[in-house]
């Protein structure tokens, strides 16, 4: 069953996170007024993206960019039509009409730009069709793209507080790493300012404190941390309020400790209902 | 007579009232009344709306189920209801991603006060377009040790399963 919603409520970066962590394969269709885009994923990584106004075969795209001649494009298309289960991108590589690195570079640049433009959408319907594959002639990258990289770059283009505040409601919140952040950062290239903030994350300092220590504005720190957060590198938590203590030394707000025998009685009662 | 309390929370229309109705032994009490001085944080004009259900465990023990008001204007009730609770069920309408942020806000609220045992119930799993529990876990960014359970609040077995899973979490933290 497709996942449906509006990116006003569940942002593109949130969805990319879900696709990544859920190792999803399928297509995310986005639509807004007369604009439409489709992002195809394989096991959580982006393989291609198309927009309604620019939905062309990989050969046409490469001809347009001067990487292929029309004759070579026709040759590849002809060979592709005689083969089953192979993408046109793969045929181009098999025929050695373009190098793997070059094909990756050209397609990645094209696809990234298509995706980054979508980050500016404040609203738009989305529908994720599980298992849906792109047309074999689509500009499919030889090496699928990790979405953390897309999230970070997409978030760099966010210049409004509104979206950031949804996840970071206050600069009094504390930033902490989630499990193995170093592993997660492998696919991400951080800019200098992002490193400055990254290096200050210690699970104790608030966003306001990080801003003060780095000399950056609170907005800039929040925007950068929003990117880390969306890419799943960090978590943002409320600074724990001081817990009032009882005379016994037990925290007032601690959840009551119950006896196992009491819990067993409740379990047995509910089982029997 | 000893009473213990569980709290059922979630965004508006997540299915809290239905959840309690399905399992409660008494007619669920849904209240809407002027606030009293009992609740210091409440403004004079504020009204209180919540659900209340009850399950008798034995002659000397009763389980109370409190459904928190979903509307933001009743936030203040959450703190009051959470005092002394045994555990918490966070209900999510699996078909409405527009409520996920609010759900996160509710979880953040309860967890910022105390380490309460809780589970997340992915309600309305019988509806088309329902997000699966695993998808909800990712959407809500819940850690792997938090149980996200399929749920249909109108189905007694489903509600029982959610409560039993919560009790399992509570059991792990209980003392001999």
Interface residues (C-beta under 8 A of the other chain):
Chain A: X1 X2 X3 X4 X5 X6 X8 X9 X10 X14 X17 X18 X21 X22 X166 X232 X235 X238 X240 X241 X253 X254 X255 X256 X257 X258 X259 X260 X262 X263 X264 X265 X266 X267 X269 X270 X271 X273
Chain B: X2 X4 X23 X55 X56 X57 X58 X61 X63 X84 X85 X86 X97 X98 X100 X101 X108 X112 X113 X114 X115 X116 X117 X128 X129 X130 X131 X134 X135 X138 X139 X141 X156 X160 X163 X164 X167 X168 X170 X171 X173 X174 X175 X176
